Amino acid sequence: MKSLQVQAADNRADYGAVLFLSMLLLALAVGSLALGRYPLPVATVIEVLGRKLVPWNSQPPAIAETIVLQVRFPRVIAAVMVGAGLSVAGSAYQTIFRNPMASPALLGVSAGAGFGASLAMLLRQPLIIVEASAFVGGFIAVLIAYAAHRAIRGASIVTLVLCGMVTSALFQALISIVKYVADPVEILASITFWLMGGLSKIGVQEAIAVSIPVLAGSVILFALRWRLSLLSLGDAEAASLGVDVKKLRFTVIVCATIMSGATVCVAGIVGWVGLLVPHMARSVFGLKPGKLLMSTFLMGGLFVLGVDDLARSGFEAEIPLGVLTALIGAPFFLFLFIRFGQRNWQ
């Protein structure tokens, strides 16, 4: 009876933590809709949103309705999905590779996507082709790393990490070549700005395009959360407990790569999120698989949405999102490392 009471208390604590993060994210999202070059009262934002959910006689200003629903709402959704996708993917990579330094860039996803987008810009393709090329480039990079790993006899998980690092270096070199031959007046500036990351060109289509793979991947990883947590014990231990290690690892890599690729498609290369946020979630909310995954999802959305608010409202000109995540993430990661060391990262 006592153990059941303890378990019930733990479950209530889990629900309470997730509910708190959800309410915090909702409050930040509403506040984000009010921020910008044309600030709006929070009451007006709530009125616009409420009128769409429950029609009433109230008539907010037409310009406010346009700004909230067509300009800021897609960007807020995209920011949350980008943060959540990168964070959940980073947490999955860190678990299956048993490496606290793993991130979505580990297998070359970011570099491959950057090359695909840069090549499309060099060829003067429209935005939708640029985004599609980024996704294809990221997926090809992972396939190359995974194929190289499989081609090596007796390859271990460390070999896969090394193959990813080599693949990333290869695509970084290809990006440099594209930048070298690009028109320095028009194309080079566009490539450089895209590689720094940002959400300034987000519309409804982009918000939908990133939301579907991120939500689908998160649901699949949540369904596999207990098996995924067993991989942290080691391949032999997980296999002895009935886990098909190779199949599970391949499934997780595919899900995490699709999520990462989708975020890079719409936002460019946004670094440090997939590395930093999973450690923050573990340090604050512990290692319980379900609670950890949901808290990582919500904290990732909070982090990127907050940084994007600062990027578009905190300065005279909008700062690239990837620059700010690096400026904020790198010192904060050092703080976490000094504060917690390896105690909560094993």
Secondary structure, DSSP 8 states (H G I E B T S, - for coil): -HHHHHHHHHHHHHHHHHHHHHHHHHHHHHHHHH-SSS---HHHHHHHHHHHHS--S----HHHHHIIIIIIHHHHHHHHHHHHHHHHHHHHHHHHTT-TT--TTTTTHHHHHHHHHHHHHHTT--HHHHHHHHHHHHHHHHHHHHHHHHHSTT--HHHHHHHHHHHHHHHHHHHHHHHHHS-TTTHHHHHHHHHT---TT--HHHHHHHHHHHHHHHHHHHHTHHHHHHHTT-HHHHHHTT--HHHHHHHHHHHHHHHHHHHHHHH----SHHHHHHHHHHHHH-S-HHHHHHHHHHHHHHHHHHHHHHHHHSSSS---HHHHHHHHHHHHHHHHHHHHTTTTT-
